Amino acid sequence: MRARPPAWAPPLIAGLALLLIFAGGLALSGRGAEELARTGVRTTGEVVEVHAGGRFPGSAEIRYRVAGVPRTGTLVVDVAHPAYRAGDRVTVLHDRDDPDRFRTPEVSNEPFWTLSLLGVPLLGGSFLLVRGIAGFAGRRRGGRHRTNGGPRG
């Protein structure tokens, strides 16, 4: 008969794994925006409309031209970034191969849903890690609570 792992081990391992997924996702989330900041084609744009954010980030509609063709895109902004007003001139950095993918020098324009998805492994990993540590600490203090009441072995 194979020995079962202690009850605290699966939550601890799962929590660590989820936190590693969170860290990896966080590291990868900004890479595309950083690359666009380095290699993007620079042009001038104009803020057409601003949508204030409440609990979620706000957005600004930006109009810019690529090879003489007018384009309008949504820039995701939050409180950590400059406040835009309609009519403001902004520098736009767009992807040469996909001009609809753009950012400004100040705002990375990461979609809100990508950052929101990172909340799942952060919260779940934190909860499971705390649960695993609490189970381990309880066992170390002699709190061997067995639900079946049988001897250990």
CORBELVEN-V150700 format. One line per field, one symbol per residue. psi: psi as a letter, one per 30 degrees, with the letter a starting at -180 (. if undefined). burial: I if it has 16 or more other C-alpha atoms within 10 Angstrom, else O. A space follows every 10 residues. Layout:
BEGIN
psi=???
burial=???
END
This chain:
BEGIN
psi=kkkkllffee eeeeeeeeee eeeeeeefef eeeeeeeefl kklklkkekk jkkcfllalk kkklkjhfkk lklkkklaff lkkllkfkkl kkjlkefiff jlllffkfhk keeeeefffe feeeeeeeee eeeeeeeeef ggiijkfffl lk.
burial=OOOOOOOIIO IIOIIIIIIO IIOOIOOOIO OOIOOIIOOI IIOOIIIIII OIOOOOOIII IIIIOOOOOO OOIIIIIIOO OOOIOOOOII OIIIIOOOIO IIIIIOIIII OOOOOOOIOO IIOIIIOIIO IIIOIIOOOO OOOOOOOOOO OOO
END
